[in-house]
Amino acid sequence: MIASELRQKTKEELNELLLEKGKEQFNLRMQKGTGQLSRPDQVKKVRHDIARIHTILTEMAGA
């Protein structure tokens, strides 16, 4: 997910995407805990996506 794509979305879309990524992160953590995680790099990617979304939301709040 690219930051420039996120900047084109509205706050509502970003909040919805943040909720989806949070659920995805939870599912990945559960898979990791049970030893079923096939791609461990996904955890880091989702975490970074969540941070990007939070950053964009903060930028929008300041503008």
PDB file of N, CA, C and O in Angstrom:
ATOM      1  N   MET A   1       0.833  -1.163   0.000  1.00  0.00           N
ATOM      2  CA  MET A   1       0.000   0.000   0.000  1.00  0.00           C
ATOM      3  C   MET A   1       0.890   1.243   0.000  1.00  0.00           C
ATOM      4  O   MET A   1       1.804   1.361   0.816  1.00  0.00           O
ATOM      5  N   ILE A   2       0.619   2.153  -0.908  1.00  0.00           N
ATOM      6  CA  ILE A   2       1.444   3.337  -1.089  1.00  0.00           C
ATOM      7  C   ILE A   2       0.759   4.530  -0.420  1.00  0.00           C
ATOM      8  O   ILE A   2      -0.464   4.658  -0.471  1.00  0.00           O
ATOM      9  N   ALA A   3       1.554   5.399   0.206  1.00  0.00           N
ATOM     10  CA  ALA A   3       1.007   6.545   0.928  1.00  0.00           C
ATOM     11  C   ALA A   3       0.254   7.487  -0.002  1.00  0.00           C
ATOM     12  O   ALA A   3      -0.746   8.081   0.402  1.00  0.00           O
ATOM     13  N   SER A   4       0.715   7.632  -1.230  1.00  0.00           N
ATOM     14  CA  SER A   4       0.024   8.534  -2.159  1.00  0.00           C
ATOM     15  C   SER A   4      -1.383   8.036  -2.465  1.00  0.00           C
ATOM     16  O   SER A   4      -2.294   8.840  -2.664  1.00  0.00           O
ATOM     17  N   GLU A   5      -1.570   6.725  -2.506  1.00  0.00           N
ATOM     18  CA  GLU A   5      -2.908   6.158  -2.705  1.00  0.00           C
ATOM     19  C   GLU A   5      -3.785   6.434  -1.494  1.00  0.00           C
ATOM     20  O   GLU A   5      -4.977   6.710  -1.634  1.00  0.00           O
ATOM     21  N   LEU A   6      -3.199   6.359  -0.309  1.00  0.00           N
ATOM     22  CA  LEU A   6      -3.962   6.588   0.908  1.00  0.00           C
ATOM     23  C   LEU A   6      -4.391   8.044   1.033  1.00  0.00           C
ATOM     24  O   LEU A   6      -5.473   8.330   1.547  1.00  0.00           O
ATOM     25  N   ARG A   7      -3.558   8.962   0.569  1.00  0.00           N
ATOM     26  CA  ARG A   7      -3.888  10.382   0.669  1.00  0.00           C
ATOM     27  C   ARG A   7      -5.083  10.762  -0.199  1.00  0.00           C
ATOM     28  O   ARG A   7      -5.706  11.797   0.041  1.00  0.00           O
ATOM     29  N   GLN A   8      -5.416   9.960  -1.189  1.00  0.00           N
ATOM     30  CA  GLN A   8      -6.540  10.246  -2.073  1.00  0.00           C
ATOM     31  C   GLN A   8      -7.863   9.762  -1.474  1.00  0.00           C
ATOM     32  O   GLN A   8      -8.927  10.067  -2.013  1.00  0.00           O
ATOM     33  N   LYS A   9      -7.813   9.023  -0.382  1.00  0.00           N
ATOM     34  CA  LYS A   9      -9.022   8.479   0.236  1.00  0.00           C
ATOM     35  C   LYS A   9      -9.568   9.456   1.275  1.00  0.00           C
ATOM     36  O   LYS A   9      -8.845  10.315   1.781  1.00  0.00           O
ATOM     37  N   THR A  10     -10.842   9.312   1.580  1.00  0.00           N
ATOM     38  CA  THR A  10     -11.469  10.139   2.603  1.00  0.00           C
ATOM     39  C   THR A  10     -11.185   9.554   3.987  1.00  0.00           C
ATOM     40  O   THR A  10     -10.684   8.437   4.113  1.00  0.00           O
ATOM     41  N   LYS A  11     -11.518  10.335   5.025  1.00  0.00           N
ATOM     42  CA  LYS A  11     -11.306   9.854   6.392  1.00  0.00           C
ATOM     43  C   LYS A  11     -12.115   8.596   6.668  1.00  0.00           C
ATOM     44  O   LYS A  11     -11.644   7.678   7.339  1.00  0.00           O
ATOM     45  N   GLU A  12     -13.339   8.563   6.144  1.00  0.00           N
ATOM     46  CA  GLU A  12     -14.195   7.395   6.379  1.00  0.00           C
ATOM     47  C   GLU A  12     -13.595   6.144   5.741  1.00  0.00           C
ATOM     48  O   GLU A  12     -13.605   5.067   6.338  1.00  0.00           O
ATOM     49  N   GLU A  13     -13.077   6.293   4.532  1.00  0.00           N
ATOM     50  CA  GLU A  13     -12.455   5.151   3.848  1.00  0.00           C
ATOM     51  C   GLU A  13     -11.215   4.692   4.603  1.00  0.00           C
ATOM     52  O   GLU A  13     -10.965   3.493   4.725  1.00  0.00           O
ATOM     53  N   LEU A  14     -10.436   5.649   5.109  1.00  0.00           N
ATOM     54  CA  LEU A  14      -9.225   5.293   5.853  1.00  0.00           C
ATOM     55  C   LEU A  14      -9.577   4.588   7.164  1.00  0.00           C
ATOM     56  O   LEU A  14      -8.916   3.623   7.548  1.00  0.00           O
ATOM     57  N   ASN A  15     -10.609   5.066   7.844  1.00  0.00           N
ATOM     58  CA  ASN A  15     -11.012   4.407   9.085  1.00  0.00           C
ATOM     59  C   ASN A  15     -11.509   2.990   8.824  1.00  0.00           C
ATOM     60  O   ASN A  15     -11.248   2.080   9.611  1.00  0.00           O
ATOM     61  N   GLU A  16     -12.225   2.807   7.715  1.00  0.00           N
ATOM     62  CA  GLU A  16     -12.696   1.474   7.344  1.00  0.00           C
ATOM     63  C   GLU A  16     -11.517   0.557   7.018  1.00  0.00           C
ATOM     64  O   GLU A  16     -11.493  -0.606   7.421  1.00  0.00           O
ATOM     65  N   LEU A  17     -10.549   1.092   6.291  1.00  0.00           N
ATOM     66  CA  LEU A  17      -9.350   0.323   5.940  1.00  0.00           C
ATOM     67  C   LEU A  17      -8.553  -0.023   7.189  1.00  0.00           C
ATOM     68  O   LEU A  17      -7.995  -1.115   7.293  1.00  0.00           O
ATOM     69  N   LEU A  18      -8.500   0.908   8.138  1.00  0.00           N
ATOM     70  CA  LEU A  18      -7.794   0.673   9.393  1.00  0.00           C
ATOM     71  C   LEU A  18      -8.442  -0.469  10.166  1.00  0.00           C
ATOM     72  O   LEU A  18      -7.749  -1.299  10.754  1.00  0.00           O
ATOM     73  N   LEU A  19      -9.760  -0.509  10.164  1.00  0.00           N
ATOM     74  CA  LEU A  19     -10.481  -1.588  10.836  1.00  0.00           C
ATOM     75  C   LEU A  19     -10.182  -2.936  10.172  1.00  0.00           C
ATOM     76  O   LEU A  19      -9.967  -3.936  10.858  1.00  0.00           O
ATOM     77  N   GLU A  20     -10.171  -2.959   8.837  1.00  0.00           N
ATOM     78  CA  GLU A  20      -9.862  -4.194   8.112  1.00  0.00           C
ATOM     79  C   GLU A  20      -8.447  -4.677   8.418  1.00  0.00           C
ATOM     80  O   GLU A  20      -8.222  -5.864   8.653  1.00  0.00           O
ATOM     81  N   LYS A  21      -7.496  -3.742   8.413  1.00  0.00           N
ATOM     82  CA  LYS A  21      -6.101  -4.111   8.690  1.00  0.00           C
ATOM     83  C   LYS A  21      -5.937  -4.592  10.125  1.00  0.00           C
ATOM     84  O   LYS A  21      -5.127  -5.480  10.388  1.00  0.00           O
ATOM     85  N   GLY A  22      -6.690  -4.021  11.051  1.00  0.00           N
ATOM     86  CA  GLY A  22      -6.639  -4.478  12.435  1.00  0.00           C
ATOM     87  C   GLY A  22      -7.118  -5.908  12.567  1.00  0.00           C
ATOM     88  O   GLY A  22      -6.529  -6.705  13.296  1.00  0.00           O
ATOM     89  N   LYS A  23      -8.201  -6.236  11.851  1.00  0.00           N
ATOM     90  CA  LYS A  23      -8.702  -7.612  11.859  1.00  0.00           C
ATOM     91  C   LYS A  23      -7.692  -8.557  11.215  1.00  0.00           C
ATOM     92  O   LYS A  23      -7.469  -9.667  11.699  1.00  0.00           O
ATOM     93  N   GLU A  24      -7.085  -8.105  10.121  1.00  0.00           N
ATOM     94  CA  GLU A  24      -6.081  -8.936   9.453  1.00  0.00           C
ATOM     95  C   GLU A  24      -4.889  -9.178  10.371  1.00  0.00           C
ATOM     96  O   GLU A  24      -4.353 -10.285  10.418  1.00  0.00           O
ATOM     97  N   GLN A  25      -4.475  -8.146  11.101  1.00  0.00           N
ATOM     98  CA  GLN A  25      -3.361  -8.285  12.026  1.00  0.00           C
ATOM     99  C   GLN A  25      -3.698  -9.281  13.137  1.00  0.00           C
ATOM    100  O   GLN A  25      -2.862 -10.098  13.523  1.00  0.00           O
ATOM    101  N   PHE A  26      -4.911  -9.206  13.639  1.00  0.00           N
ATOM    102  CA  PHE A  26      -5.348 -10.140  14.676  1.00  0.00           C
ATOM    103  C   PHE A  26      -5.297 -11.572  14.160  1.00  0.00           C
ATOM    104  O   PHE A  26      -4.787 -12.465  14.835  1.00  0.00           O
ATOM    105  N   ASN A  27      -5.830 -11.785  12.959  1.00  0.00           N
ATOM    106  CA  ASN A  27      -5.830 -13.134  12.382  1.00  0.00           C
ATOM    107  C   ASN A  27      -4.415 -13.658  12.175  1.00  0.00           C
ATOM    108  O   ASN A  27      -4.145 -14.835  12.415  1.00  0.00           O
ATOM    109  N   LEU A  28      -3.514 -12.790  11.733  1.00  0.00           N
ATOM    110  CA  LEU A  28      -2.124 -13.213  11.534  1.00  0.00           C
ATOM    111  C   LEU A  28      -1.463 -13.568  12.859  1.00  0.00           C
ATOM    112  O   LEU A  28      -0.688 -14.522  12.932  1.00  0.00           O
ATOM    113  N   ARG A  29      -1.768 -12.803  13.913  1.00  0.00           N
ATOM    114  CA  ARG A  29      -1.204 -13.127  15.227  1.00  0.00           C
ATOM    115  C   ARG A  29      -1.715 -14.459  15.743  1.00  0.00           C
ATOM    116  O   ARG A  29      -0.967 -15.222  16.355  1.00  0.00           O
ATOM    117  N   MET A  30      -2.987 -14.740  15.497  1.00  0.00           N
ATOM    118  CA  MET A  30      -3.548 -16.025  15.920  1.00  0.00           C
ATOM    119  C   MET A  30      -2.892 -17.177  15.150  1.00  0.00           C
ATOM    120  O   MET A  30      -2.579 -18.218  15.727  1.00  0.00           O
ATOM    121  N   GLN A  31      -2.691 -16.982  13.856  1.00  0.00           N
ATOM    122  CA  GLN A  31      -2.025 -18.010  13.048  1.00  0.00           C
ATOM    123  C   GLN A  31      -0.592 -18.218  13.526  1.00  0.00           C
ATOM    124  O   GLN A  31      -0.110 -19.349  13.584  1.00  0.00           O
ATOM    125  N   LYS A  32       0.082 -17.129  13.868  1.00  0.00           N
ATOM    126  CA  LYS A  32       1.454 -17.231  14.352  1.00  0.00           C
ATOM    127  C   LYS A  32       1.498 -18.000  15.671  1.00  0.00           C
ATOM    128  O   LYS A  32       2.390 -18.820  15.892  1.00  0.00           O
ATOM    129  N   GLY A  33       0.541 -17.733  16.534  1.00  0.00           N
ATOM    130  CA  GLY A  33       0.497 -18.399  17.832  1.00  0.00           C
ATOM    131  C   GLY A  33       0.239 -19.889  17.729  1.00  0.00           C
ATOM    132  O   GLY A  33       0.741 -20.666  18.541  1.00  0.00           O
ATOM    133  N   THR A  34      -0.544 -20.296  16.729  1.00  0.00           N
ATOM    134  CA  THR A  34      -0.860 -21.720  16.569  1.00  0.00           C
ATOM    135  C   THR A  34       0.105 -22.426  15.622  1.00  0.00           C
ATOM    136  O   THR A  34      -0.010 -23.630  15.393  1.00  0.00           O
ATOM    137  N   GLY A  35       1.058 -21.669  15.073  1.00  0.00           N
ATOM    138  CA  GLY A  35       2.049 -22.272  14.185  1.00  0.00           C
ATOM    139  C   GLY A  35       1.552 -22.507  12.774  1.00  0.00           C
ATOM    140  O   GLY A  35       2.147 -23.299  12.042  1.00  0.00           O
ATOM    141  N   GLN A  36       0.486 -21.847  12.373  1.00  0.00           N
ATOM    142  CA  GLN A  36      -0.083 -22.046  11.044  1.00  0.00           C
ATOM    143  C   GLN A  36       0.283 -20.935  10.064  1.00  0.00           C
ATOM    144  O   GLN A  36      -0.176 -20.950   8.922  1.00  0.00           O
ATOM    145  N   LEU A  37       1.093 -19.983  10.484  1.00  0.00           N
ATOM    146  CA  LEU A  37       1.424 -18.835   9.641  1.00  0.00           C
ATOM    147  C   LEU A  37       2.386 -19.267   8.541  1.00  0.00           C
ATOM    148  O   LEU A  37       3.501 -19.714   8.812  1.00  0.00           O
ATOM    149  N   SER A  38       1.939 -19.126   7.299  1.00  0.00           N
ATOM    150  CA  SER A  38       2.765 -19.573   6.177  1.00  0.00           C
ATOM    151  C   SER A  38       3.713 -18.482   5.678  1.00  0.00           C
ATOM    152  O   SER A  38       4.780 -18.787   5.145  1.00  0.00           O
ATOM    153  N   ARG A  39       3.334 -17.216   5.846  1.00  0.00           N
ATOM    154  CA  ARG A  39       4.186 -16.114   5.389  1.00  0.00           C
ATOM    155  C   ARG A  39       4.411 -15.134   6.539  1.00  0.00           C
ATOM    156  O   ARG A  39       3.617 -14.212   6.725  1.00  0.00           O
ATOM    157  N   PRO A  40       5.476 -15.319   7.307  1.00  0.00           N
ATOM    158  CA  PRO A  40       5.735 -14.468   8.468  1.00  0.00           C
ATOM    159  C   PRO A  40       5.958 -12.998   8.122  1.00  0.00           C
ATOM    160  O   PRO A  40       5.768 -12.133   8.976  1.00  0.00           O
ATOM    161  N   ASP A  41       6.354 -12.704   6.897  1.00  0.00           N
ATOM    162  CA  ASP A  41       6.599 -11.316   6.506  1.00  0.00           C
ATOM    163  C   ASP A  41       5.304 -10.504   6.443  1.00  0.00           C
ATOM    164  O   ASP A  41       5.349  -9.274   6.485  1.00  0.00           O
ATOM    165  N   GLN A  42       4.153 -11.172   6.344  1.00  0.00           N
ATOM    166  CA  GLN A  42       2.865 -10.469   6.271  1.00  0.00           C
ATOM    167  C   GLN A  42       2.588  -9.677   7.546  1.00  0.00           C
ATOM    168  O   GLN A  42       1.963  -8.618   7.492  1.00  0.00           O
ATOM    169  N   VAL A  43       3.045 -10.177   8.689  1.00  0.00           N
ATOM    170  CA  VAL A  43       2.808  -9.503   9.963  1.00  0.00           C
ATOM    171  C   VAL A  43       3.433  -8.111   9.921  1.00  0.00           C
ATOM    172  O   VAL A  43       2.802  -7.128  10.307  1.00  0.00           O
ATOM    173  N   LYS A  44       4.651  -8.038   9.461  1.00  0.00           N
ATOM    174  CA  LYS A  44       5.366  -6.760   9.392  1.00  0.00           C
ATOM    175  C   LYS A  44       4.716  -5.819   8.377  1.00  0.00           C
ATOM    176  O   LYS A  44       4.601  -4.620   8.632  1.00  0.00           O
ATOM    177  N   LYS A  45       4.294  -6.348   7.241  1.00  0.00           N
ATOM    178  CA  LYS A  45       3.665  -5.514   6.217  1.00  0.00           C
ATOM    179  C   LYS A  45       2.363  -4.904   6.714  1.00  0.00           C
ATOM    180  O   LYS A  45       2.094  -3.727   6.473  1.00  0.00           O
ATOM    181  N   VAL A  46       1.558  -5.696   7.403  1.00  0.00           N
ATOM    182  CA  VAL A  46       0.289  -5.196   7.928  1.00  0.00           C
ATOM    183  C   VAL A  46       0.543  -4.134   8.996  1.00  0.00           C
ATOM    184  O   VAL A  46      -0.146  -3.115   9.044  1.00  0.00           O
ATOM    185  N   ARG A  47       1.531  -4.378   9.844  1.00  0.00           N
ATOM    186  CA  ARG A  47       1.862  -3.403  10.885  1.00  0.00           C
ATOM    187  C   ARG A  47       2.291  -2.075  10.277  1.00  0.00           C
ATOM    188  O   ARG A  47       1.914  -1.016  10.778  1.00  0.00           O
ATOM    189  N   HIS A  48       3.063  -2.118   9.218  1.00  0.00           N
ATOM    190  CA  HIS A  48       3.503  -0.896   8.541  1.00  0.00           C
ATOM    191  C   HIS A  48       2.344  -0.202   7.845  1.00  0.00           C
ATOM    192  O   HIS A  48       2.277   1.028   7.834  1.00  0.00           O
ATOM    193  N   ASP A  49       1.432  -0.970   7.264  1.00  0.00           N
ATOM    194  CA  ASP A  49       0.247  -0.382   6.634  1.00  0.00           C
ATOM    195  C   ASP A  49      -0.597   0.359   7.667  1.00  0.00           C
ATOM    196  O   ASP A  49      -1.096   1.452   7.396  1.00  0.00           O
ATOM    197  N   ILE A  50      -0.754  -0.226   8.834  1.00  0.00           N
ATOM    198  CA  ILE A  50      -1.519   0.422   9.903  1.00  0.00           C
ATOM    199  C   ILE A  50      -0.843   1.731  10.316  1.00  0.00           C
ATOM    200  O   ILE A  50      -1.518   2.737  10.532  1.00  0.00           O
ATOM    201  N   ALA A  51       0.461   1.718  10.425  1.00  0.00           N
ATOM    202  CA  ALA A  51       1.198   2.933  10.794  1.00  0.00           C
ATOM    203  C   ALA A  51       1.033   4.004   9.717  1.00  0.00           C
ATOM    204  O   ALA A  51       0.879   5.183  10.038  1.00  0.00           O
ATOM    205  N   ARG A  52       1.064   3.604   8.438  1.00  0.00           N
ATOM    206  CA  ARG A  52       0.871   4.564   7.353  1.00  0.00           C
ATOM    207  C   ARG A  52      -0.508   5.214   7.428  1.00  0.00           C
ATOM    208  O   ARG A  52      -0.644   6.425   7.252  1.00  0.00           O
ATOM    209  N   ILE A  53      -1.515   4.405   7.688  1.00  0.00           N
ATOM    210  CA  ILE A  53      -2.876   4.922   7.767  1.00  0.00           C
ATOM    211  C   ILE A  53      -2.997   5.907   8.930  1.00  0.00           C
ATOM    212  O   ILE A  53      -3.610   6.966   8.786  1.00  0.00           O
ATOM    213  N   HIS A  54      -2.422   5.566  10.071  1.00  0.00           N
ATOM    214  CA  HIS A  54      -2.453   6.472  11.218  1.00  0.00           C
ATOM    215  C   HIS A  54      -1.743   7.785  10.888  1.00  0.00           C
ATOM    216  O   HIS A  54      -2.210   8.856  11.277  1.00  0.00           O
ATOM    217  N   THR A  55      -0.634   7.711  10.185  1.00  0.00           N
ATOM    218  CA  THR A  55       0.110   8.912   9.808  1.00  0.00           C
ATOM    219  C   THR A  55      -0.723   9.805   8.899  1.00  0.00           C
ATOM    220  O   THR A  55      -0.763  11.019   9.099  1.00  0.00           O
ATOM    221  N   ILE A  56      -1.380   9.232   7.915  1.00  0.00           N
ATOM    222  CA  ILE A  56      -2.206   9.999   6.983  1.00  0.00           C
ATOM    223  C   ILE A  56      -3.381  10.636   7.713  1.00  0.00           C
ATOM    224  O   ILE A  56      -3.716  11.791   7.453  1.00  0.00           O
ATOM    225  N   LEU A  57      -4.013   9.893   8.627  1.00  0.00           N
ATOM    226  CA  LEU A  57      -5.121  10.441   9.403  1.00  0.00           C
ATOM    227  C   LEU A  57      -4.664  11.617  10.270  1.00  0.00           C
ATOM    228  O   LEU A  57      -5.390  12.601  10.416  1.00  0.00           O
ATOM    229  N   THR A  58      -3.468  11.515  10.840  1.00  0.00           N
ATOM    230  CA  THR A  58      -2.916  12.604  11.641  1.00  0.00           C
ATOM    231  C   THR A  58      -2.643  13.824  10.773  1.00  0.00           C
ATOM    232  O   THR A  58      -2.906  14.953  11.187  1.00  0.00           O
ATOM    233  N   GLU A  59      -2.114  13.603   9.566  1.00  0.00           N
ATOM    234  CA  GLU A  59      -1.864  14.710   8.636  1.00  0.00           C
ATOM    235  C   GLU A  59      -3.175  15.408   8.269  1.00  0.00           C
ATOM    236  O   GLU A  59      -3.237  16.635   8.191  1.00  0.00           O
ATOM    237  N   MET A  60      -4.222  14.608   8.047  1.00  0.00           N
ATOM    238  CA  MET A  60      -5.523  15.195   7.681  1.00  0.00           C
ATOM    239  C   MET A  60      -6.095  16.002   8.849  1.00  0.00           C
ATOM    240  O   MET A  60      -6.710  17.046   8.634  1.00  0.00           O
ATOM    241  N   ALA A  61      -5.901  15.534  10.063  1.00  0.00           N
ATOM    242  CA  ALA A  61      -6.421  16.235  11.234  1.00  0.00           C
ATOM    243  C   ALA A  61      -5.704  17.572  11.424  1.00  0.00           C
ATOM    244  O   ALA A  61      -6.310  18.544  11.874  1.00  0.00           O
ATOM    245  N   GLY A  62      -4.436  17.620  11.087  1.00  0.00           N
ATOM    246  CA  GLY A  62      -3.656  18.853  11.253  1.00  0.00           C
ATOM    247  C   GLY A  62      -3.907  19.880  10.157  1.00  0.00           C
ATOM    248  O   GLY A  62      -3.634  21.067  10.336  1.00  0.00           O
ATOM    249  N   ALA A  63      -4.421  19.425   9.033  1.00  0.00           N
ATOM    250  CA  ALA A  63      -4.624  20.343   7.897  1.00  0.00           C
ATOM    251  C   ALA A  63      -5.913  21.118   8.007  1.00  0.00           C
ATOM    252  O   ALA A  63      -6.224  21.926   7.133  1.00  0.00           O
TER     253      ALA A  63
END
